[in-house]
Amino acid sequence: MKAEFRHKLAQLPFEEKIRMVGELIRLRQQIKTENGSEEAGLLARLDKAAAELDAGKGVSVARVRDNIPEWAKNPKK
C-alpha cells in the first residue's frame, strides 16, 4: 500500500475506513473471479489441445519450431 494512500486512509473517519476496506475486498474478489474464469478457459483449451494431440491431430513440434521465425516477422493483429 502506498504511503500517500495510507496517510489519506488514516485521516478518514472509522466508518469511511470500513466502507473503503469492504470496497477493496469486493474488488479483489472480482479480480480473482475474473482471473479464475480466464484461467479455467485456458486450462480447458490446453486439455482440448492435449486430447487432439493424443488422437493424432494437431501440428508437430518440429513444424511449430520451423514456423516461429515467420510468425515473429509477421505477427497476426
NORBELCOR-V952784 format. One record per residue. N is the residue number from 1. RES is the residue in one small letter. PHI is phi in radians with two decimals (* if undefined). Layout:
n | res | phi
N | RES | PHI
N | RES | PHI
This chain:
n | res | phi
1 | m | *
2 | k | -1.22
3 | a | -1.05
4 | e | -1.08
5 | f | -1.15
6 | r | -1.06
7 | h | -1.11
8 | k | -1.11
9 | l | -1.12
10 | a | -1.12
11 | q | -1.36
12 | l | -1.37
13 | p | -1.13
14 | f | -0.95
15 | e | -1.07
16 | e | -1.20
17 | k | -1.07
18 | i | -1.08
19 | r | -1.08
20 | m | -1.16
21 | v | -1.10
22 | g | -1.05
23 | e | -1.12
24 | l | -1.11
25 | i | -1.13
26 | r | -1.10
27 | l | -1.09
28 | r | -1.11
29 | q | -1.10
30 | q | -1.09
31 | i | -1.12
32 | k | -1.07
33 | t | -1.12
34 | e | -1.09
35 | n | -1.15
36 | g | -1.12
37 | s | -1.14
38 | e | -1.11
39 | e | -1.11
40 | a | -1.09
41 | g | -1.11
42 | l | -1.12
43 | l | -1.13
44 | a | -1.12
45 | r | -1.13
46 | l | -1.14
47 | d | -1.07
48 | k | -1.11
49 | a | -1.10
50 | a | -1.11
51 | a | -1.11
52 | e | -1.12
53 | l | -1.12
54 | d | -1.09
55 | a | -1.50
56 | g | 1.55
57 | k | -1.64
58 | g | 1.74
59 | v | -2.07
60 | s | -1.24
61 | v | -1.07
62 | a | -1.07
63 | r | -1.16
64 | v | -1.07
65 | r | -1.03
66 | d | -1.14
67 | n | -1.50
68 | i | -0.98
69 | p | -1.02
70 | e | -1.16
71 | w | -1.13
72 | a | -1.17
73 | k | -1.29
74 | n | -2.22
75 | p | -1.18
76 | k | -1.30
77 | k | -1.76
